[in-house]
Amino acid sequence: MDMQLLAEYLETYPGRDKFLRTLSYMAKLATLGTASKETEAKFKTLSSQLSGCRVTLRLLDDIPTIYYAMTYGWGKKEPDWLLRLAELLQIGVDILFGPVEHISWAAEHKLINNIDIDKWDNASTWFWIISLHLSLIKSVRKLKKLNDRKIHHVIDKQRNNELLTSFRLILDISYAVNYLPAGVLWGGRFKTWQVGALGTMSSLIGLYQALSKLANRQKYS
């Protein structure tokens, strides 16, 4: 791996977030091979702290999200109606997700009182799951449009990338549902290492896509 490329990526917020995400799920996966409960607890603590770091950093996501919404507007430049609708719905969901997660975070750290943490946490999980489904709808739609076009080198690379994106989102949805309360779909049924395995695969795919995109950008700049 190109050290300069990696260093430049880690200087960005998305880069650090993706690496924190990967390490967090790898720590969950590592609980599978632990020799003692104490070691397992350490990996769970590591995963929790890394995940908590990401949640704290997302306290600053509201302004970029709102700015993107203002920039996208009603999506009049998007010719495909389904992509436009899915994007508009996802913007709305993501705008709501931020404050809900912030309230849950504040209540968890006892910064605000008289808040049912579980309800707010479940609400943020639902927003996350809905957003993932909307992303998957967009990815499948893009894949269909690419399949309808004449295949050549560039289109083939775009199609392969979109296939990876769709697979990654399916993985994300699979373990995201597990964070719902027990009895809701398959909420709470996965073991820690199983969530770690799904999350690790998804995160590694995301890292590969992001670093490949950055490498190609530098190559042609």
Backbone as a ProteinNet text record, in pm:
[ID]
protein_1_A
[PRIMARY]
MDMQLLAEYLETYPGRDKFLRTLSYMAKLATLGTASKETEAKFKTLSSQLSGCRVTLRLLDDIPTIYYAMTYGWGKKEPDWLLRLAELLQIGVDILFGPVEHISWAAEHKLINNIDIDKWDNASTWFWIISLHLSLIKSVRKLKKLNDRKIHHVIDKQRNNELLTSFRLILDISYAVNYLPAGVLWGGRFKTWQVGALGTMSSLIGLYQALSKLANRQKYS
[TERTIARY]
84.3	0	87.7	51.5	124.9	110.9	227.6	224.8	176.8	215.2	170.6	19.9	-31.9	-176	-250.6	-198.7	-262.7	-257.5	-141.5	-126	-220.8	-231.4	-321.3	-466.9	-501.4	-639.2	-671.6	-574.5	-595.7	-600.2	-557.9	-567.4	-709.1	-792.8	-930.4	-1024.8	-1138	-1238.7	-1296.4	-1335.4	-1387.6	-1284.9	-1158	-1053.2	-1040.5	-1035.7	-1023.2	-1148.5	-1264.3	-1388.6	-1392.7	-1351.4	-1354.3	-1255.6	-1138.5	-1041.7	-1087.7	-1146.3	-1200.8	-1311.9	-1394.4	-1503.9	-1448.9	-1346.9	-1286.8	-1226.5	-1150.2	-1086.7	-1190.1	-1299.7	-1404.5	-1467.3	-1499.1	-1560.4	-1459	-1333.2	-1230.7	-1214.2	-1228.5	-1221.3	-1338.2	-1456.5	-1570.9	-1544.4	-1489.3	-1459.6	-1356.3	-1262.1	-1154.7	-1206.2	-1327	-1381.7	-1405.1	-1408.9	-1431.1	-1315.9	-1194.5	-1077.9	-1015	-1087.1	-1029	-1024.6	-919.7	-900.5	-967.6	-1008.1	-1069.3	-1175.7	-1264.6	-1368.4	-1307	-1195.3	-1128.7	-1079.1	-1016.2	-966.8	-1082.8	-1189.1	-1308.5	-1364.7	-1367.6	-1419.9	-1332.3	-1201.7	-1110.2	-1137.1	-1158.4	-1187.6	-1321.4	-1419.5	-1549	-1535.2	-1451.2	-1427.5	-1359.3	-1259.7	-1189.8	-1287.5	-1370.8	-1469.5	-1564.8	-1611.2	-1705.6	-1643.7	-1517.9	-1451	-1428.2	-1389.9	-1369.7	-1501.8	-1607.1	-1740.1	-1786.9	-1760.2	-1798.3	-1726.7	-1602	-1526.1	-1594.9	-1643.4	-1712.2	-1841.9	-1914.9	-2040.2	-2012.3	-1905	-1868.6	-1832.8	-1757.4	-1720.4	-1842.6	-1945.2	-2065.7	-2147.5	-2109.4	-2176.2	-2157.7	-2056	-2025.2	-2079.8	-2158	-2205.2	-2327.3	-2395.8	-2523.7	-2509	-2411.4	-2394.7	-2359.8	-2262.5	-2236.9	-2359.6	-2439.9	-2560.5	-2661.6	-2682.2	-2776.8	-2726.3	-2595.4	-2537.6	-2556.5	-2535.9	-2556.6	-2702.8	-2793.6	-2936.6	-2968.3	-2909.9	-2932	-2872.6	-2757.5	-2690.7	-2768.6	-2820.4	-2895.6	-3031.9	-3089.2	-3220.9	-3325.9	-3405	-3506.6	-3456.1	-3326.2	-3267.1	-3308.2	-3333	-3381.5	-3279.1	-3150.3	-3046.8	-3037.9	-3106.1	-3104.4	-3216.3	-3181.6	-3284.2	-3364.3	-3306.9	-3375.3	-3465.2	-3595.1	-3691.3	-3671	-3631.3	-3615.1	-3492.2	-3383.5	-3263.2	-3291.2	-3365.9	-3399.9	-3485.8	-3588.2	-3677.6	-3602.3	-3521.2	-3445.6	-3348	-3285.8	-3189.7	-3259.8	-3374.6	-3448.8	-3496.2	-3545	-3588.1	-3470.6	-3356.3	-3238.7	-3186.3	-3191.9	-3151.7	-3237.6	-3369.2	-3459.7	-3430.3	-3407	-3377	-3245.7	-3143.8	-3012.9	-3017.3	-3099.3	-3113.6	-3177.2	-3274.3	-3339.7	-3249	-3170.1	-3083.8	-2987	-2926.7	-2826.2	-2874.5	-2977	-3024.9	-3070.1	-3132.4	-3177.9	-3057.9	-2954.8	-2834.8	-2765.6	-2764.6	-2701.3	-2771.5	-2905	-2981.7	-2952.9	-2948.1	-2916.1	-2776.8	-2680.5	-2542.6	-2538.2	-2607.9	-2608.4	-2672.6	-2779.9	-2846.9	-2759	-2689.8	-2600.9	-2488.9	-2441.6	-2333.4	-2386.6	-2518.4	-2584.2	-2571.6	-2568.4	-2566	-2706.5	-2805	-2946.2	-3018.5	-3124.7	-3196.8	-3337.2	-3403	-3542.3	-3561.2	-3461.3	-3467	-3460.9	-3551.1	-3548	-3443.6	-3324.6	-3212.6	-3245	-3309.7	-3339.4	-3428.2	-3528.7	-3618.7	-3545.5	-3463.3	-3389.4	-3284.6	-3222.4	-3123.7	-3190.5	-3306.4	-3380.6	-3424	-3464.4	-3505.7	-3388.7	-3270.2	-3153.4	-3115.9	-3134.4	-3106.6	-3200.6	-3328.8	-3425.9	-3390.5	-3351.1	-3310.3	-3189.9	-3096.8	-2977.5	-3018	-3105.6	-3149.1	-3223.7	-3310.9	-3385.5	-3289.9	-3192.1	-3093.6	-3014.7	-2978.1	-2905.8	-2990.5	-3118.8	-3207.5	-3219.1	-3227.1	-3235.2	-3105.5	-2992.3	-2863.9	-2860.3	-2914.5	-2916.8	-3006.7	-3119.6	-3208.9	-3135.9	-3063.2	-2988.5	-2880.1	-2810.4	-2702.8	-2755.1	-2865.3	-2924.2	-2974.8	-3032.6	-3081.7	-2966.1	-2856.1	-2738.6	-2683	-2684.5	-2634.3	-2719	-2849.5	-2938.4	-2912.6	-2893.5	-2868.5	-2736	-2636.2	-2506.7	-2518	-2599.5	-2618.2	-2690.4	-2769.4	-2843.6	-2756.5	-2638.8	-2551.2	-2451	-2395.2	-2295.9	-2171.4	-2126.1	-2013.1	-1881.6	-1802.8	-1663.2	-1585.2	-1457.8	-1370.1	-1419.8	-1454.5	-1496.5	-1628	-1724	-1854.3	-1837.1	-1748.9	-1725.8	-1669.8	-1578.4	-1523.1	-1631.2	-1714.8	-1823	-1922.2	-1951.5	-2045.2	-1989.5	-1861.6	-1799.1	-1798.8	-1773.8	-1773.9	-1914.1	-2014.7	-2152.7	-2196.6	-2146.9	-2175	-2117.6	-1995.7	-1933.1	-2012.8	-2058.9	-2137.8	-2266.2	-2334.6	-2459.5	-2434.6	-2328.6	-2295.1	-2260.4	-2185.4	-2148.3	-2271.2	-2365.5	-2487.4	-2573.4	-2576.5	-2650.3	-2588.4	-2456	-2386.8	-2423.2	-2422.6	-2453.7	-2595	-2688.9	-2828.1	-2840.3	-2765.7	-2773.9	-2741.1	-2633.7	-2598	-2663.9	-2706.7	-2774.3	-2904.7	-2977.8	-3104.4	-3082	-2964.7	-2933.8	-2935.3	-2916.8	-2914.5	-3055.7	-3157.4	-3295.4	-3328.4	-3433.6	-3470.7	-3502	-3478.9	-3509.4	-3657.4	-3684.9	-3822.4	-3860.7	-3780.7	-3803.9	-3712.1	-3772.7	-3695.9	-3593.5	-3463.3	-3363.2	-3280.5	-3343.9	-3276.4	-3221.3	-3093.3	-3029.2	-2992.7	-3008.4	-2982.8	-2837.3	-2764	-2625.7	-2533.5	-2431.8	-2327.8	-2233	-2153.2	-2062.1	-1969.7	-1913.3	-1818.2	-1886.7	-2015.5	-2088.1	-2111.7	-2147.7	-2159.7	-2023.9	-1917.8	-1782.5	-1742.5	-1781.4	-1746.2	-1813.5	-1944.9	-2018.6	-1965.9	-1944	-1894.4	-1754.5	-1669.5	-1532.3	-1530.4	-1610.1	-1616.8	-1665.4	-1770.6	-1824	-1721.1	-1653	-1555.8	-1436.2	-1389.1	-1274.6	-1311.4	-1434.2	-1480.9	-1484.5	-1537.9	-1545	-1407.9	-1312.5	-1175	-1113.4	-1134	-1080.2	-1136	-1265.6	-1328	-1275.3	-1265.7	-1221.8	-1076.9	-989.5	-847.7	-825.2	-902.7	-891	-933.6	-1040.3	-1088.7	-985.1	-924.7	-822.7	-700.4	-658.9	-541.6	-565.5	-685.1	-717	-720.9	-770.9	-776	-635.8	-546.4	-407.9	-337.3	-372.3	-309.5	-338.5	-460.3	-500.2	-500.8	-449.2	-446.9	-319.7
-119.9	0	124.8	223.6	347.8	424.6	446.3	513.4	657.9	725.8	863.9	870.8	776.5	771.6	747.2	654.3	621.4	739.6	807.3	922.2	1034.9	1061.2	1166.9	1133.3	1005.6	964.9	978.3	944.4	952.7	1097.4	1189.8	1331.1	1385	1307.9	1350.9	1291.2	1358.7	1306.2	1172.5	1159.9	1029.7	917.5	950.1	849.1	797.8	888.4	847	772.9	820.5	754.6	611.2	589.8	455.2	362.5	414	330.1	300.1	398.1	373.4	268.4	279.7	183.2	42.8	31.4	-98.4	-159.3	-80.8	-130.5	-169.3	-93.8	-123.3	-260.1	-286.9	-415.6	-530.1	-500.9	-604.1	-645.1	-549.4	-580.3	-670.1	-644.3	-732.6	-872.9	-880	-1009.4	-1086.3	-1013.5	-1076.6	-1147.5	-1115.6	-1181.9	-1331	-1370.6	-1510.9	-1599.2	-1546.4	-1629.6	-1604.5	-1540	-1507.8	-1631.2	-1637	-1752	-1733.5	-1610.6	-1584.9	-1476.6	-1472.6	-1370.6	-1232	-1227.9	-1098.8	-1039.5	-1122.5	-1075.3	-1035.3	-1114.3	-1081.7	-946.1	-921	-793.6	-677	-699.9	-594	-557.9	-659.8	-633.3	-560.3	-598	-530.7	-384.5	-360.7	-223	-141.6	-201.8	-133.6	-97.5	-193.7	-169	-57.7	-60.5	40.3	179.7	189.3	319.4	376.4	290.6	335.8	380.1	304.6	340.8	471	485.5	608	730.6	710.8	820.4	866.2	771.6	805.7	881.6	838	906	1049.7	1068.6	1203.7	1292.5	1238.1	1315.8	1352.9	1267.8	1296.7	1411.6	1461.3	1579.2	1699.7	1692.4	1802.9	1780.2	1674.1	1639	1718.3	1784.4	1847.3	1956.7	2043.3	2154	2102.6	2009	1954.4	1887.1	1819	1752.1	1854.2	1959.9	2064.8	2138.4	2161.6	2230	2146.3	2014.4	1926.9	1931	1933.2	1939.9	2068.4	2179.6	2307.3	2305.6	2241.6	2234.1	2146.5	2033.8	1940.6	1997.4	2075.1	2132.8	2024.6	2040.3	1940.2	1839.7	1843.5	1745.2	1759.6	1882.4	1903.6	1863.6	1858.1	1819.5	1668.4	1593.4	1446.9	1401.1	1345.1	1307.2	1183	1096.5	973	998.7	973.7	1006.8	924.6	796.7	711.8	752.7	783.9	830.5	961.7	1047.7	1176.8	1159	1073.7	1050.1	986.8	885.8	818.6	914.2	1000.2	1096.5	1197.8	1247.9	1344.9	1283.6	1160.1	1091.5	1067.7	1030.2	1003.5	1130.6	1240.5	1368.4	1399.8	1381.1	1405.9	1315.7	1187.1	1090.5	1127.1	1161.8	1193.1	1320.7	1417.5	1541.1	1510.5	1419.7	1381.5	1293.5	1209.4	1115.8	1188.6	1296.9	1368.5	1410.9	1495	1539	1424.8	1323.2	1209	1138.2	1115.3	1050.5	1139.2	1269.8	1361.8	1356.8	1353.4	1347.6	1216.7	1107.1	977.3	980.3	1038.8	1050.8	1134.7	1248	1336.5	1269.1	1195.3	1125.3	1014.4	944.8	836.5	888.9	1009.3	1068.5	1159.8	1147.2	1218.2	1370.4	1419.4	1563.7	1621	1536	1574	1464	1502.1	1407.9	1380.5	1283.7	1248.7	1210.8	1139.7	1094.1	941.2	879.8	734.9	701.8	664.3	642.6	534.8	427.5	316.3	360.4	442	488	574.4	666.2	753	674.2	576.8	493.5	407.8	352.4	273.3	359.2	483.1	573.8	601.8	626.1	653.3	529.9	410.5	287	271	302.7	295.1	392	514.7	612.3	559.9	498	439.9	331	241.5	130.9	182.7	280.5	337.3	403.5	476.3	542.4	439.6	328.3	222	163	141.8	88.2	185	313.6	413.2	415.9	400.3	392.2	269.1	158.1	35.1	51.1	117.5	143.2	223.9	326.3	408.8	327.4	244.2	164.3	63.6	-3.7	-101.3	-31.2	87.1	163.1	203.1	250.1	287.3	165.1	51.6	-72	-111.2	-97.3	-128.7	-36.8	92.1	187.1	156.6	112.7	77.6	-48.9	-143.8	-268.5	-244.3	-139.2	-106.7	-37.3	8.1	80.3	-15.6	26.9	-54	-68.8	-192.5	-219.8	-178.8	-102.6	-76.7	-64.4	-35.8	-42.5	44.1	168.3	260.4	214.4	177.7	131.1	4.7	-84.3	-208.9	-181.3	-85.6	-49.6	11.7	95.6	156.8	51.2	-44.7	-150.5	-236.4	-272.5	-352.3	-277.3	-148	-67.4	-60.8	-48.9	-41.8	-176.4	-285	-417.5	-429.1	-381	-381.8	-296.1	-181.1	-92.1	-160.2	-225.8	-295.3	-406.3	-482.9	-591.3	-535.6	-426.1	-362.9	-315.2	-257.8	-207.8	-321.7	-434.1	-551.1	-601.7	-603.2	-641.8	-546.1	-416.1	-315	-333	-355.5	-374.1	-498.7	-604.1	-730.7	-714	-639.9	-626.2	-504.9	-407.8	-291.1	-333	-424.4	-472.3	-540.7	-600.5	-668.3	-573.3	-442.4	-344.1	-303.5	-352.2	-326.5	-412.4	-376.9	-455.6	-601.2	-690.4	-831.7	-848.9	-931.6	-953.9	-875.9	-774.9	-696.4	-751.2	-817.9	-885.9	-978.9	-962.4	-1047	-966.6	-866.1	-781.9	-861.6	-839.5	-901.1	-1047.3	-1104	-1247.2	-1279.1	-1182.5	-1209.5	-1202.7	-1285	-1277.3	-1162.3	-1119.5	-1007.2	-1032.2	-1151.8	-1180.5	-1183.8	-1222	-1223.9	-1082.6	-991.7	-850.7	-800.6	-841.9	-801.7	-851.3	-975.2	-1032.1	-955.5	-930	-855.6	-712.9	-649.1	-511.2	-499.3	-597.2	-595.4	-609.1	-704.4	-721.5	-593.7	-534.8	-411.3	-298.8	-286.7	-178.5	-193.6	-316.4	-339.7	-308.9	-342.4	-308.1	-156.2	-87.4	58.4	122.2	68.2	119.9	98.2	-20	-50.7	46.2	69.8	160.1	302.5	347.8	485.6	506.2	411.6	425.6	410.4	323	307.6	435.4	496.2	621.1	731.6	737.9	840.1	817.2	691.4	658.2	695.7	667.8	702.6	852.5	924.1	1069.6	1129	1074.3	1123.3	1085.1	968.6	921	1012.9	1064.6	1145.3	1296.4	1333.3	1476.6	1541.9
0	0	0	-80.7	-89.6	41.8	111.3	241.4	229.8	122.7	102.7	83.7	5.2	-19.3	111.8	190.9	318	414.1	418.3	508.3	469.8	339.5	292.7	323.5	310.9	338.6	487.3	571.6	715.8	766.3	683.8	720.8	700.5	632.9	607	710.7	732	825.2	778.9	649.7	604.8	621.2	597.8	610.5	752.7	848	987.5	1033.4	988.2	1026.9	975.8	850.8	793.8	864.3	900.9	970.5	1112.8	1180.3	1313.4	1306.8	1205.1	1184.5	1164.4	1078.3	1050.5	1176	1250.5	1372.4	1477.2	1484.2	1580.7	1553.7	1426.3	1392.9	1397.8	1369.2	1382.1	1528.6	1618.6	1761.6	1803	1746.6	1773.6	1720.2	1599.3	1538.4	1620.2	1679.4	1756.4	1881.3	1925.9	2044.4	2018.6	1891.1	1856.7	1904.1	1896.3	1926.9	2062.2	2152.4	2282.7	2372.9	2456.2	2544.7	2680	2710.5	2840.2	2828.8	2927.3	2932.4	2948.9	3019.9	3042.5	2911.7	2829.3	2698.9	2608.6	2612.2	2533.1	2573.6	2705	2754.9	2708.7	2700.7	2655.1	2509	2426.4	2285	2270.7	2352.4	2348	2390.9	2492.3	2537.6	2429.1	2363.9	2254.4	2143.3	2105.6	2000.8	2040.6	2164.8	2213.4	2213.5	2254.9	2260.1	2120	2026.3	1888.5	1826.4	1852.1	1802.2	1866	1996.1	2066.2	2011	1969.8	1908	1780.4	1701.5	1577.4	1604.8	1708.2	1743.7	1786.4	1863.9	1908.9	1790.3	1696.8	1578.9	1494.5	1498.1	1420.2	1478.2	1594.8	1649.3	1556.7	1471.6	1381	1240.1	1222.2	1087.5	1041.7	1133.9	1098.7	992.7	1010.2	915.2	775.2	759.5	625.5	564.3	647.9	597.4	547	623.9	583.4	459.6	455.4	339	212.8	225.4	110.1	65.2	162.7	130.1	54.2	97.8	30.2	-110.1	-124.9	-255.1	-351.7	-300.7	-386.2	-423.4	-330.9	-357.4	-377.2	-483.1	-515.8	-619	-645.2	-735.4	-879	-922.4	-1059.2	-1165.1	-1125.3	-1221.5	-1238.7	-1151.6	-1161.1	-1254.9	-1371.3	-1469.4	-1429.7	-1346.5	-1309	-1188	-1204.2	-1099.2	-971.9	-987.5	-869.9	-788.7	-858.5	-789.3	-715.8	-783.4	-722.7	-598.6	-607.7	-494.5	-377.6	-407.6	-302	-235.1	-314	-258.9	-169.1	-212.9	-132.8	-0.5	-7	114.8	208.5	150.8	233.9	299.2	227.6	285.8	407.5	392.1	504.4	623.5	595.7	702.4	771.8	693.4	751.6	835.5	793.3	871.6	1007.5	1008.9	1134.1	1220.7	1155.3	1227.7	1321.4	1271.6	1349.7	1488	1498	1629	1719.5	1660.1	1740.7	1803.7	1723.9	1777.9	1881.2	1858.2	1953.7	2089.4	2086.6	2212	2284.8	2209.4	2268.2	2330.7	2259.9	2309.4	2436.9	2436.6	2552.8	2674	2650.7	2760.5	2816.7	2728.1	2771.7	2861.5	2832.7	2911.5	3022.7	3048.8	3159.7	3148.8	3024.7	3001.9	3004.7	2976.8	2988.5	3065.9	3136	3220.8	3167.5	3230.5	3198.6	3051.5	2998.1	2859.8	2858.7	2785.2	2768.6	2662.6	2708.8	2617	2514.3	2559.3	2468.2	2351.8	2380.9	2274.9	2173	2221.6	2130.4	2051.8	2118.4	2051.3	1944	1974.9	1876.2	1757.7	1787.2	1679.6	1585.4	1642	1557.9	1476.5	1534.8	1462	1343.6	1363.7	1253.7	1141.7	1177.5	1075.8	997.7	1069.2	1006.4	907.5	950.3	864.3	741	761.4	647.7	549.5	601	514.8	434.4	498.4	428	315.6	341.9	238	119.5	149.2	42.3	-38.6	28.5	-41.8	-131.8	-82	-161.5	-284	-265.9	-379.6	-486.8	-445.2	-540.1	-609.6	-532.8	-590.1	-691.4	-659.7	-752.5	-878.3	-860.2	-975.5	-1068.1	-1008.9	-1088.2	-1160.7	-1091.3	-1151.7	-1272.3	-1259.3	-1370.4	-1489.3	-1461.9	-1569.9	-1638.5	-1561.4	-1619.1	-1703.9	-1658.6	-1734.3	-1866	-1870.6	-1992.7	-2097.2	-2053.9	-2146	-2210.1	-2323	-2393.6	-2307.2	-2291.5	-2202.4	-2267.6	-2193.3	-2230.1	-2099.3	-2107.9	-1990.3	-1875	-1902.8	-1796.8	-1733.6	-1819.3	-1769.9	-1686.7	-1731.9	-1659.2	-1519.7	-1507.3	-1377.3	-1288.5	-1345.5	-1269.2	-1221	-1307.4	-1271	-1157.7	-1168.3	-1062.9	-929.8	-936.5	-814.9	-753.5	-839.4	-790.3	-732.5	-790.1	-734.8	-593.1	-576.1	-444	-346	-394	-309	-263.3	-356.1	-322.3	-220.3	-241.7	-149.3	-11.2	-10.3	117	192.7	122.8	187.1	240.8	169.1	218	348.4	354.1	477.8	590.7	560	661.8	716.1	626.1	668.3	755.4	720	792.5	940.3	969.8	1111.4	1176.4	1096.5	1153.8	1220.1	1156.1	1211.5	1346.3	1362.8	1489	1608.8	1583	1692.2	1735.4	1666	1707.7	1830	1903	2021.6	1985.3	2080.2	2059.4	2026.4	1925.9	1883.8	1760.4	1725.5	1604.1	1494.7	1395.8	1291.3	1358.5	1325.1	1391.7	1492.7	1550.3	1648.3	1765.8	1795.6	1910.9	1895.8	1776.2	1759.1	1725.1	1671.8	1633.3	1754.4	1750.8	1852.7	1816.8	1914.3	1891.5	1773.6	1764.3	1656.8	1520.3	1518.1	1391.1	1338.8	1430.2	1391.7	1343.5	1415.4	1377.4	1240.4	1208.2	1077.7	964.3	979.2	876.8	863.8	979.1	978	922.4	952.4	901.1	750.1	697.3	551	483.7	538.4	482.4	487.3	600.2	618.4	525.4	507.6	418.8	273.9	235.2	99.7	83.6	184.9	180.3	172.2	248.7	244	106.5	52.7	-80.8	-184.8	-179.9	-276.8	-261.8	-137.3	-112.9	-154.8	-119.7	-153.7	-304	-367.7	-513.4	-584.7	-536.1	-594.9	-577.8	-459	-433.9	-519.8	-536	-617.1	-762.6	-815	-953.7	-974.2	-874.3	-881.7	-889.1	-806.4	-807.6	-937.6	-990.2	-1112.3	-1229.9	-1236.6	-1352.3	-1322.7	-1204.5	-1172	-1226.5
[MASK]
+++++++++++++++++++++++++++++++++++++++++++++++++++++++++++++++++++++++++++++++++++++++++++++++++++++++++++++++++++++++++++++++++++++++++++++++++++++++++++++++++++++++++++++++++++++++++++++++++++++++++++++++++++++++++++++

